């Protein structure tokens, strides 16, 4: 009998507890329910805010990267350019020079005769050889072969045609490797590269060598000193090439090319070219007009970890 009462009493207690939990749960639900619509709205807003539109996807708290080759190139370049230099660090470039080319005086240099990969600084010579060799009105077709080049910063499409003169804008403003290949192939690629090397030698840039028209090849090499010679020669003989490098935006039909160079808003900046490939790190060749006499200074950095920071530190050496 005692066991019987224990079982009955235990059952009644369990029922009472269940009723209590249910009642308490209903009270909690009444309190929480009005807030659920807010939570749902907030969650959807946040989800929409973090939904990537850049070629990636999100699963849980992980992001899967699915960038195209051209997007990877742009992201690497932007990320590398944005590295903030410490005010207490020295110049990171493996080779550099700042030279007053108006007066023929070198302000500072390190390993300025050391041959290093130059990446897209190549395109300064590419532009000059193209202007010397190709009629500006010649129609250049964007072929599958051209589009197979790594990187498509110009956002070309197979089958598009451009007058050669229009290709200088993506070449020099957004560093389009496709534009470089398009111009080279329009003239005959091997012949074009030979003429690039001949031009460098004629300028006196004897330690400069080009293996391709874009700068993707790590075998495109030069020295900081040679790049000063090239910069000054191009500025003197092909000022329109330098002028294009200072344009902020250019629209050609459905294409809008925006120059990412950080010095464009400086009144002292008068042109130049930047580059990046892993083997070269960050490279830059820039021209500035400084001082009361508005002397022209060339600043070249090769193998840099912080291109803009290095350039600024070199400019600070100008009295």
Buried (B, 14 or more C-beta within 10 A) or exposed (E): EEEEEEEEEEEEEEEEEEEEEEEEEEEEEEEEEEEEEEEEEEEEEEEEEEEEEEEEEEEEEEEEEEBEEBBBBBBBBEEBBEBEBEEEEEBBBBBBBBBBBBEEEBBBBBBBEBBBBBBBBBBBBBBBBBBEBBEEEBEBEBBEEBBEBEBBBBBBEEEBEBBBBBBBBBBBBBBBBBBBBBBBBBBEBEEBBEBBBEBBEEBEBEBBBBBBBBBBBBEBBBBBBBBBBBBBBBBEEBEEBBEBBBBEEBEBEEBEBEBBBBBEEEEEBBBBBBBBBEBBBBBBBBBBBBBEEEBBBBBBBBBBBBBBBBBBBBBEEBE
